[in-house]
Amino acid sequence: MSEKESVQRTVNGRVTSTAMDKTITVAVERQVAHPLYGKYIRRTTKVHAHDEDNVCQKGDWVAVAECRPISRRKSWRLVEVLERAAQ
């Protein structure tokens, strides 16, 4: 990898809202071990992602990547739609 290449963090998640223009809300799930008991717990983080062409619908499975801050809460961008929601 050269010096100019940057490694962007990419995560997959489910679109929970498309109410804003050019913005989607994505719920990203991860599993963490409980600190005392060791049982795996599902944790969800909601992120706002930039969707330039408004191609997503609620329920789509998408990939989003970290990017420079686009607005106050938006620092992710849509990479691709992995799976469309059932109609």
Biopython code that builds the backbone (N, CA, C, O; Angstrom):
import numpy as np
from Bio.PDB.StructureBuilder import StructureBuilder

atoms = [
    (1, "MET", "N", (0.845, -1.172, 0.000)),
    (1, "MET", "CA", (0.000, 0.000, 0.000)),
    (1, "MET", "C", (0.896, 1.242, 0.000)),
    (1, "MET", "O", (1.839, 1.335, 0.785)),
    (2, "SER", "N", (0.592, 2.188, -0.883)),
    (2, "SER", "CA", (1.391, 3.402, -0.948)),
    (2, "SER", "C", (0.946, 4.400, 0.118)),
    (2, "SER", "O", (-0.055, 4.187, 0.802)),
    (3, "GLU", "N", (1.694, 5.480, 0.250)),
    (3, "GLU", "CA", (1.403, 6.475, 1.282)),
    (3, "GLU", "C", (0.092, 7.210, 1.038)),
    (3, "GLU", "O", (-0.571, 7.608, 1.995)),
    (4, "LYS", "N", (-0.296, 7.400, -0.214)),
    (4, "LYS", "CA", (-1.485, 8.176, -0.530)),
    (4, "LYS", "C", (-2.774, 7.374, -0.379)),
    (4, "LYS", "O", (-3.850, 7.959, -0.252)),
    (5, "GLU", "N", (-2.686, 6.060, -0.388)),
    (5, "GLU", "CA", (-3.887, 5.245, -0.237)),
    (5, "GLU", "C", (-4.354, 5.283, 1.208)),
    (5, "GLU", "O", (-3.556, 5.172, 2.140)),
    (6, "SER", "N", (-5.664, 5.441, 1.378)),
    (6, "SER", "CA", (-6.222, 5.421, 2.723)),
    (6, "SER", "C", (-7.127, 4.204, 2.864)),
    (6, "SER", "O", (-7.804, 3.797, 1.920)),
    (7, "VAL", "N", (-7.123, 3.652, 4.031)),
    (7, "VAL", "CA", (-7.968, 2.497, 4.296)),
    (7, "VAL", "C", (-9.254, 3.014, 4.909)),
    (7, "VAL", "O", (-9.250, 3.532, 6.025)),
    (8, "GLN", "N", (-10.353, 2.876, 4.184)),
    (8, "GLN", "CA", (-11.637, 3.348, 4.676)),
    (8, "GLN", "C", (-12.364, 2.201, 5.357)),
    (8, "GLN", "O", (-12.377, 1.072, 4.865)),
    (9, "ARG", "N", (-12.965, 2.507, 6.488)),
    (9, "ARG", "CA", (-13.744, 1.514, 7.209)),
    (9, "ARG", "C", (-15.090, 1.382, 6.509)),
    (9, "ARG", "O", (-15.777, 2.379, 6.285)),
    (10, "THR", "N", (-15.465, 0.163, 6.165)),
    (10, "THR", "CA", (-16.729, -0.109, 5.503)),
    (10, "THR", "C", (-17.536, -1.062, 6.366)),
    (10, "THR", "O", (-17.011, -2.062, 6.854)),
    (11, "VAL", "N", (-18.811, -0.752, 6.553)),
    (11, "VAL", "CA", (-19.700, -1.600, 7.339)),
    (11, "VAL", "C", (-20.997, -1.810, 6.576)),
    (11, "VAL", "O", (-21.359, -1.016, 5.708)),
    (12, "ASN", "N", (-21.692, -2.893, 6.912)),
    (12, "ASN", "CA", (-22.974, -3.207, 6.301)),
    (12, "ASN", "C", (-24.087, -2.971, 7.314)),
    (12, "ASN", "O", (-23.894, -3.154, 8.515)),
    (13, "GLY", "N", (-25.247, -2.564, 6.823)),
    (13, "GLY", "CA", (-26.364, -2.322, 7.724)),
    (13, "GLY", "C", (-27.676, -2.228, 6.982)),
    (13, "GLY", "O", (-27.717, -2.293, 5.753)),
    (14, "ARG", "N", (-28.760, -2.074, 7.747)),
    (14, "ARG", "CA", (-30.112, -2.005, 7.217)),
    (14, "ARG", "C", (-30.580, -0.551, 7.224)),
    (14, "ARG", "O", (-30.404, 0.148, 8.222)),
    (15, "VAL", "N", (-31.172, -0.090, 6.126)),
    (15, "VAL", "CA", (-31.686, 1.273, 6.033)),
    (15, "VAL", "C", (-32.958, 1.360, 6.875)),
    (15, "VAL", "O", (-33.901, 0.597, 6.669)),
    (16, "THR", "N", (-32.973, 2.305, 7.834)),
    (16, "THR", "CA", (-34.133, 2.458, 8.709)),
    (16, "THR", "C", (-34.947, 3.699, 8.366)),
    (16, "THR", "O", (-36.113, 3.788, 8.750)),
    (17, "SER", "N", (-34.357, 4.667, 7.645)),
    (17, "SER", "CA", (-35.089, 5.881, 7.304)),
    (17, "SER", "C", (-34.526, 6.499, 6.037)),
    (17, "SER", "O", (-33.316, 6.510, 5.812)),
    (18, "THR", "N", (-35.445, 7.021, 5.202)),
    (18, "THR", "CA", (-35.054, 7.751, 3.997)),
    (18, "THR", "C", (-35.798, 9.088, 3.934)),
    (18, "THR", "O", (-36.005, 9.632, 2.850)),
    (19, "ALA", "N", (-36.196, 9.611, 5.084)),
    (19, "ALA", "CA", (-37.029, 10.812, 5.139)),
    (19, "ALA", "C", (-36.287, 12.068, 4.706)),
    (19, "ALA", "O", (-36.917, 13.013, 4.230)),
    (20, "MET", "N", (-34.975, 12.106, 4.857)),
    (20, "MET", "CA", (-34.193, 13.287, 4.509)),
    (20, "MET", "C", (-33.752, 13.239, 3.055)),
    (20, "MET", "O", (-33.665, 12.163, 2.463)),
    (21, "ASP", "N", (-33.472, 14.406, 2.476)),
    (21, "ASP", "CA", (-33.012, 14.480, 1.102)),
    (21, "ASP", "C", (-31.524, 14.161, 1.042)),
    (21, "ASP", "O", (-30.727, 14.775, 1.752)),
    (22, "LYS", "N", (-31.147, 13.207, 0.200)),
    (22, "LYS", "CA", (-29.766, 12.770, -0.011)),
    (22, "LYS", "C", (-29.125, 12.181, 1.249)),
    (22, "LYS", "O", (-27.899, 12.132, 1.349)),
    (23, "THR", "N", (-29.931, 11.737, 2.201)),
    (23, "THR", "CA", (-29.409, 11.158, 3.433)),
    (23, "THR", "C", (-30.236, 9.941, 3.809)),
    (23, "THR", "O", (-31.461, 9.946, 3.692)),
    (24, "ILE", "N", (-29.548, 8.895, 4.262)),
    (24, "ILE", "CA", (-30.233, 7.710, 4.784)),
    (24, "ILE", "C", (-29.726, 7.442, 6.196)),
    (24, "ILE", "O", (-28.600, 7.797, 6.546)),
    (25, "THR", "N", (-30.569, 6.818, 6.989)),
    (25, "THR", "CA", (-30.169, 6.376, 8.321)),
    (25, "THR", "C", (-29.982, 4.871, 8.248)),
    (25, "THR", "O", (-30.874, 4.148, 7.806)),
    (26, "VAL", "N", (-28.820, 4.403, 8.683)),
    (26, "VAL", "CA", (-28.467, 2.985, 8.588)),
    (26, "VAL", "C", (-28.216, 2.439, 9.987)),
    (26, "VAL", "O", (-27.457, 3.026, 10.759)),
    (27, "ALA", "N", (-28.849, 1.320, 10.314)),
    (27, "ALA", "CA", (-28.626, 0.641, 11.586)),
    (27, "ALA", "C", (-27.556, -0.426, 11.372)),
    (27, "ALA", "O", (-27.748, -1.365, 10.600)),
    (28, "VAL", "N", (-26.433, -0.274, 12.060)),
    (28, "VAL", "CA", (-25.306, -1.202, 11.938)),
    (28, "VAL", "C", (-25.263, -2.053, 13.201)),
    (28, "VAL", "O", (-25.171, -1.526, 14.309)),
    (29, "GLU", "N", (-25.329, -3.368, 13.031)),
    (29, "GLU", "CA", (-25.311, -4.275, 14.180)),
    (29, "GLU", "C", (-23.927, -4.877, 14.365)),
    (29, "GLU", "O", (-23.213, -5.142, 13.399)),
    (30, "ARG", "N", (-23.563, -5.088, 15.627)),
    (30, "ARG", "CA", (-22.306, -5.761, 15.961)),
    (30, "ARG", "C", (-22.552, -6.610, 17.186)),
    (30, "ARG", "O", (-23.508, -6.380, 17.927)),
    (31, "GLN", "N", (-21.703, -7.582, 17.402)),
    (31, "GLN", "CA", (-21.827, -8.448, 18.560)),
    (31, "GLN", "C", (-20.622, -8.235, 19.457)),
    (31, "GLN", "O", (-19.479, -8.278, 19.003)),
    (32, "VAL", "N", (-20.890, -8.001, 20.749)),
    (32, "VAL", "CA", (-19.817, -7.817, 21.722)),
    (32, "VAL", "C", (-20.020, -8.799, 22.865)),
    (32, "VAL", "O", (-21.149, -9.159, 23.198)),
    (33, "ALA", "N", (-18.931, -9.222, 23.451)),
    (33, "ALA", "CA", (-19.006, -10.139, 24.585)),
    (33, "ALA", "C", (-19.308, -9.350, 25.852)),
    (33, "ALA", "O", (-18.747, -8.276, 26.067)),
    (34, "HIS", "N", (-20.190, -9.879, 26.686)),
    (34, "HIS", "CA", (-20.505, -9.249, 27.967)),
    (34, "HIS", "C", (-19.233, -9.260, 28.817)),
    (34, "HIS", "O", (-18.540, -10.276, 28.874)),
    (35, "PRO", "N", (-18.920, -8.140, 29.478)),
    (35, "PRO", "CA", (-17.644, -8.071, 30.203)),
    (35, "PRO", "C", (-17.491, -9.098, 31.320)),
    (35, "PRO", "O", (-16.376, -9.549, 31.582)),
    (36, "LEU", "N", (-18.580, -9.478, 31.985)),
    (36, "LEU", "CA", (-18.482, -10.416, 33.101)),
    (36, "LEU", "C", (-18.833, -11.839, 32.692)),
    (36, "LEU", "O", (-18.124, -12.782, 33.042)),
    (37, "TYR", "N", (-19.933, -11.996, 31.949)),
    (37, "TYR", "CA", (-20.443, -13.340, 31.672)),
    (37, "TYR", "C", (-19.973, -13.923, 30.345)),
    (37, "TYR", "O", (-20.068, -15.134, 30.143)),
    (38, "GLY", "N", (-19.479, -13.108, 29.453)),
    (38, "GLY", "CA", (-18.937, -13.623, 28.200)),
    (38, "GLY", "C", (-19.976, -13.898, 27.133)),
    (38, "GLY", "O", (-19.618, -14.206, 25.996)),
    (39, "LYS", "N", (-21.266, -13.795, 27.470)),
    (39, "LYS", "CA", (-22.311, -14.037, 26.475)),
    (39, "LYS", "C", (-22.278, -12.915, 25.439)),
    (39, "LYS", "O", (-22.069, -11.752, 25.782)),
    (40, "TYR", "N", (-22.487, -13.273, 24.164)),
    (40, "TYR", "CA", (-22.471, -12.273, 23.106)),
    (40, "TYR", "C", (-23.797, -11.535, 23.059)),
    (40, "TYR", "O", (-24.869, -12.139, 23.068)),
    (41, "ILE", "N", (-23.696, -10.200, 23.008)),
    (41, "ILE", "CA", (-24.857, -9.323, 23.010)),
    (41, "ILE", "C", (-24.866, -8.559, 21.699)),
    (41, "ILE", "O", (-23.814, -8.141, 21.214)),
    (42, "ARG", "N", (-26.051, -8.373, 21.118)),
    (42, "ARG", "CA", (-26.188, -7.623, 19.874)),
    (42, "ARG", "C", (-26.347, -6.138, 20.202)),
    (42, "ARG", "O", (-27.246, -5.749, 20.947)),
    (43, "ARG", "N", (-25.463, -5.316, 19.638)),
    (43, "ARG", "CA", (-25.515, -3.868, 19.833)),
    (43, "ARG", "C", (-25.757, -3.194, 18.479)),
    (43, "ARG", "O", (-25.217, -3.625, 17.460)),
    (44, "THR", "N", (-26.565, -2.143, 18.475)),
    (44, "THR", "CA", (-26.911, -1.443, 17.246)),
    (44, "THR", "C", (-26.446, 0.004, 17.318)),
    (44, "THR", "O", (-26.610, 0.668, 18.341)),
    (45, "THR", "N", (-25.865, 0.486, 16.225)),
    (45, "THR", "CA", (-25.453, 1.878, 16.099)),
    (45, "THR", "C", (-26.133, 2.453, 14.859)),
    (45, "THR", "O", (-26.098, 1.843, 13.790)),
    (46, "LYS", "N", (-26.751, 3.623, 15.001)),
    (46, "LYS", "CA", (-27.381, 4.282, 13.861)),
    (46, "LYS", "C", (-26.448, 5.359, 13.323)),
    (46, "LYS", "O", (-25.962, 6.202, 14.077)),
    (47, "VAL", "N", (-26.201, 5.327, 12.010)),
    (47, "VAL", "CA", (-25.351, 6.325, 11.373)),
    (47, "VAL", "C", (-26.121, 6.970, 10.219)),
    (47, "VAL", "O", (-26.967, 6.334, 9.591)),
    (48, "HIS", "N", (-25.817, 8.238, 9.952)),
    (48, "HIS", "CA", (-26.377, 8.938, 8.797)),
    (48, "HIS", "C", (-25.371, 8.822, 7.658)),
    (48, "HIS", "O", (-24.180, 9.068, 7.847)),
    (49, "ALA", "N", (-25.855, 8.448, 6.478)),
    (49, "ALA", "CA", (-24.980, 8.262, 5.325)),
    (49, "ALA", "C", (-25.477, 9.093, 4.149)),
    (49, "ALA", "O", (-26.676, 9.325, 3.996)),
    (50, "HIS", "N", (-24.538, 9.534, 3.324)),
    (50, "HIS", "CA", (-24.848, 10.365, 2.161)),
    (50, "HIS", "C", (-25.271, 9.471, 1.003)),
    (50, "HIS", "O", (-24.526, 8.584, 0.585)),
    (51, "ASP", "N", (-26.490, 9.714, 0.481)),
    (51, "ASP", "CA", (-27.045, 8.970, -0.655)),
    (51, "ASP", "C", (-27.348, 9.999, -1.742)),
    (51, "ASP", "O", (-28.450, 10.545, -1.797)),
    (52, "GLU", "N", (-26.385, 10.257, -2.591)),
    (52, "GLU", "CA", (-26.465, 11.354, -3.564)),
    (52, "GLU", "C", (-27.697, 11.277, -4.462)),
    (52, "GLU", "O", (-28.345, 12.297, -4.699)),
    (53, "ASP", "N", (-28.031, 10.091, -4.965)),
    (53, "ASP", "CA", (-29.106, 9.951, -5.950)),
    (53, "ASP", "C", (-30.411, 9.433, -5.351)),
    (53, "ASP", "O", (-31.340, 9.115, -6.093)),
    (54, "ASN", "N", (-30.499, 9.344, -4.039)),
    (54, "ASN", "CA", (-31.706, 8.839, -3.356)),
    (54, "ASN", "C", (-32.146, 7.482, -3.916)),
    (54, "ASN", "O", (-33.315, 7.293, -4.250)),
    (55, "VAL", "N", (-31.201, 6.540, -4.016)),
    (55, "VAL", "CA", (-31.503, 5.235, -4.602)),
    (55, "VAL", "C", (-32.003, 4.221, -3.575)),
    (55, "VAL", "O", (-32.551, 3.186, -3.956)),
    (56, "CYS", "N", (-31.830, 4.490, -2.299)),
    (56, "CYS", "CA", (-32.188, 3.522, -1.264)),
    (56, "CYS", "C", (-33.639, 3.638, -0.844)),
    (56, "CYS", "O", (-34.267, 4.690, -0.954)),
    (57, "GLN", "N", (-34.149, 2.505, -0.356)),
    (57, "GLN", "CA", (-35.483, 2.455, 0.220)),
    (57, "GLN", "C", (-35.355, 1.885, 1.618)),
    (57, "GLN", "O", (-34.359, 1.243, 1.952)),
    (58, "LYS", "N", (-36.370, 2.123, 2.429)),
    (58, "LYS", "CA", (-36.368, 1.594, 3.786)),
    (58, "LYS", "C", (-36.341, 0.064, 3.726)),
    (58, "LYS", "O", (-37.126, -0.548, 3.002)),
    (59, "GLY", "N", (-35.440, -0.543, 4.487)),
    (59, "GLY", "CA", (-35.316, -1.994, 4.522)),
    (59, "GLY", "C", (-34.203, -2.557, 3.665)),
    (59, "GLY", "O", (-33.907, -3.748, 3.758)),
    (60, "ASP", "N", (-33.575, -1.736, 2.829)),
    (60, "ASP", "CA", (-32.462, -2.210, 1.990)),
    (60, "ASP", "C", (-31.263, -2.567, 2.859)),
    (60, "ASP", "O", (-31.041, -1.957, 3.905)),
    (61, "TRP", "N", (-30.488, -3.561, 2.417)),
    (61, "TRP", "CA", (-29.226, -3.933, 3.056)),
    (61, "TRP", "C", (-28.131, -3.239, 2.261)),
    (61, "TRP", "O", (-27.980, -3.504, 1.069)),
    (62, "VAL", "N", (-27.355, -2.348, 2.902)),
    (62, "VAL", "CA", (-26.398, -1.512, 2.185)),
    (62, "VAL", "C", (-25.012, -1.583, 2.812)),
    (62, "VAL", "O", (-24.847, -2.000, 3.959)),
    (63, "ALA", "N", (-24.020, -1.165, 2.032)),
    (63, "ALA", "CA", (-22.650, -1.006, 2.520)),
    (63, "ALA", "C", (-22.355, 0.486, 2.551)),
    (63, "ALA", "O", (-22.593, 1.190, 1.570)),
    (64, "VAL", "N", (-21.831, 0.973, 3.688)),
    (64, "VAL", "CA", (-21.464, 2.384, 3.828)),
    (64, "VAL", "C", (-20.007, 2.474, 4.254)),
    (64, "VAL", "O", (-19.495, 1.597, 4.949)),
    (65, "ALA", "N", (-19.343, 3.552, 3.826)),
    (65, "ALA", "CA", (-17.929, 3.747, 4.140)),
    (65, "ALA", "C", (-17.743, 5.078, 4.843)),
    (65, "ALA", "O", (-18.477, 6.034, 4.592)),
    (66, "GLU", "N", (-16.760, 5.130, 5.720)),
    (66, "GLU", "CA", (-16.427, 6.361, 6.410)),
    (66, "GLU", "C", (-15.853, 7.370, 5.418)),
    (66, "GLU", "O", (-15.167, 6.994, 4.467)),
    (67, "CYS", "N", (-16.137, 8.646, 5.643)),
    (67, "CYS", "CA", (-15.592, 9.691, 4.778)),
    (67, "CYS", "C", (-15.432, 10.969, 5.596)),
    (67, "CYS", "O", (-15.684, 10.984, 6.801)),
    (68, "ARG", "N", (-15.018, 12.019, 4.939)),
    (68, "ARG", "CA", (-14.887, 13.305, 5.627)),
    (68, "ARG", "C", (-16.272, 13.770, 6.062)),
    (68, "ARG", "O", (-17.265, 13.352, 5.467)),
    (69, "PRO", "N", (-16.371, 14.621, 7.080)),
    (69, "PRO", "CA", (-17.685, 15.103, 7.507)),
    (69, "PRO", "C", (-18.378, 15.891, 6.385)),
    (69, "PRO", "O", (-17.820, 16.836, 5.829)),
    (70, "ILE", "N", (-19.599, 15.474, 6.075)),
    (70, "ILE", "CA", (-20.385, 16.142, 5.044)),
    (70, "ILE", "C", (-21.314, 17.164, 5.684)),
    (70, "ILE", "O", (-21.576, 18.219, 5.106)),
    (71, "SER", "N", (-21.806, 16.855, 6.863)),
    (71, "SER", "CA", (-22.616, 17.790, 7.641)),
    (71, "SER", "C", (-22.361, 17.498, 9.114)),
    (71, "SER", "O", (-21.441, 16.753, 9.452)),
    (72, "ARG", "N", (-23.166, 18.077, 9.982)),
    (72, "ARG", "CA", (-22.914, 17.943, 11.414)),
    (72, "ARG", "C", (-22.916, 16.492, 11.888)),
    (72, "ARG", "O", (-22.064, 16.093, 12.682)),
    (73, "ARG", "N", (-23.866, 15.711, 11.403)),
    (73, "ARG", "CA", (-23.972, 14.320, 11.853)),
    (73, "ARG", "C", (-23.609, 13.294, 10.784)),
    (73, "ARG", "O", (-23.601, 12.095, 11.060)),
    (74, "LYS", "N", (-23.312, 13.745, 9.581)),
    (74, "LYS", "CA", (-23.126, 12.833, 8.455)),
    (74, "LYS", "C", (-21.659, 12.701, 8.082)),
    (74, "LYS", "O", (-21.074, 13.627, 7.520)),
    (75, "SER", "N", (-21.054, 11.541, 8.396)),
    (75, "SER", "CA", (-19.653, 11.274, 8.066)),
    (75, "SER", "C", (-19.490, 9.924, 7.380)),
    (75, "SER", "O", (-18.406, 9.340, 7.411)),
    (76, "TRP", "N", (-20.543, 9.429, 6.770)),
    (76, "TRP", "CA", (-20.532, 8.164, 6.043)),
    (76, "TRP", "C", (-21.132, 8.402, 4.662)),
    (76, "TRP", "O", (-21.912, 9.333, 4.464)),
    (77, "ARG", "N", (-20.753, 7.539, 3.701)),
    (77, "ARG", "CA", (-21.345, 7.636, 2.365)),
    (77, "ARG", "C", (-21.743, 6.249, 1.891)),
    (77, "ARG", "O", (-21.133, 5.245, 2.260)),
    (78, "LEU", "N", (-22.772, 6.217, 1.071)),
    (78, "LEU", "CA", (-23.270, 4.958, 0.526)),
    (78, "LEU", "C", (-22.286, 4.422, -0.502)),
    (78, "LEU", "O", (-21.874, 5.144, -1.410)),
    (79, "VAL", "N", (-21.906, 3.140, -0.357)),
    (79, "VAL", "CA", (-21.007, 2.511, -1.320)),
    (79, "VAL", "C", (-21.826, 1.739, -2.337)),
    (79, "VAL", "O", (-21.669, 1.934, -3.543)),
    (80, "GLU", "N", (-22.707, 0.855, -1.857)),
    (80, "GLU", "CA", (-23.555, 0.081, -2.757)),
    (80, "GLU", "C", (-24.745, -0.496, -2.013)),
    (80, "GLU", "O", (-24.725, -0.645, -0.792)),
    (81, "VAL", "N", (-25.775, -0.814, -2.769)),
    (81, "VAL", "CA", (-26.945, -1.500, -2.223)),
    (81, "VAL", "C", (-26.705, -2.993, -2.424)),
    (81, "VAL", "O", (-26.629, -3.468, -3.557)),
    (82, "LEU", "N", (-26.586, -3.728, -1.324)),
    (82, "LEU", "CA", (-26.272, -5.154, -1.409)),
    (82, "LEU", "C", (-27.506, -5.989, -1.676)),
    (82, "LEU", "O", (-27.448, -6.982, -2.402)),
    (83, "GLU", "N", (-28.634, -5.584, -1.084)),
    (83, "GLU", "CA", (-29.869, -6.358, -1.234)),
    (83, "GLU", "C", (-31.053, -5.407, -1.122)),
    (83, "GLU", "O", (-31.121, -4.603, -0.192)),
    (84, "ARG", "N", (-31.975, -5.496, -2.055)),
    (84, "ARG", "CA", (-33.160, -4.655, -2.046)),
    (84, "ARG", "C", (-34.187, -5.201, -1.057)),
    (84, "ARG", "O", (-34.247, -6.407, -0.816)),
    (85, "ALA", "N", (-34.998, -4.300, -0.482)),
    (85, "ALA", "CA", (-36.057, -4.699, 0.446)),
    (85, "ALA", "C", (-37.172, -5.381, -0.339)),
    (85, "ALA", "O", (-37.436, -5.045, -1.493)),
    (86, "ALA", "N", (-37.818, -6.343, 0.308)),
    (86, "ALA", "CA", (-38.960, -7.022, -0.318)),
    (86, "ALA", "C", (-40.132, -6.048, -0.386)),
    (86, "ALA", "O", (-40.431, -5.346, 0.580)),
    (87, "GLN", "N", (-40.777, -6.019, -1.523)),
    (87, "GLN", "CA", (-41.903, -5.084, -1.714)),
    (87, "GLN", "C", (-43.203, -5.675, -1.218)),
    (87, "GLN", "O", (-44.247, -5.028, -1.301)),
]
sb = StructureBuilder()
sb.init_structure("model")
sb.init_model(0)
sb.init_chain("A")
sb.init_seg("    ")
for serial, (resi, resn, name, xyz) in enumerate(atoms, 1):
    if name == "N":
        sb.init_residue(resn, " ", resi, " ")
    sb.init_atom(name, np.array(xyz, "f"), 0.0, 1.0, " ", f" {name:<3s}", serial, name[0])
structure = sb.get_structure()
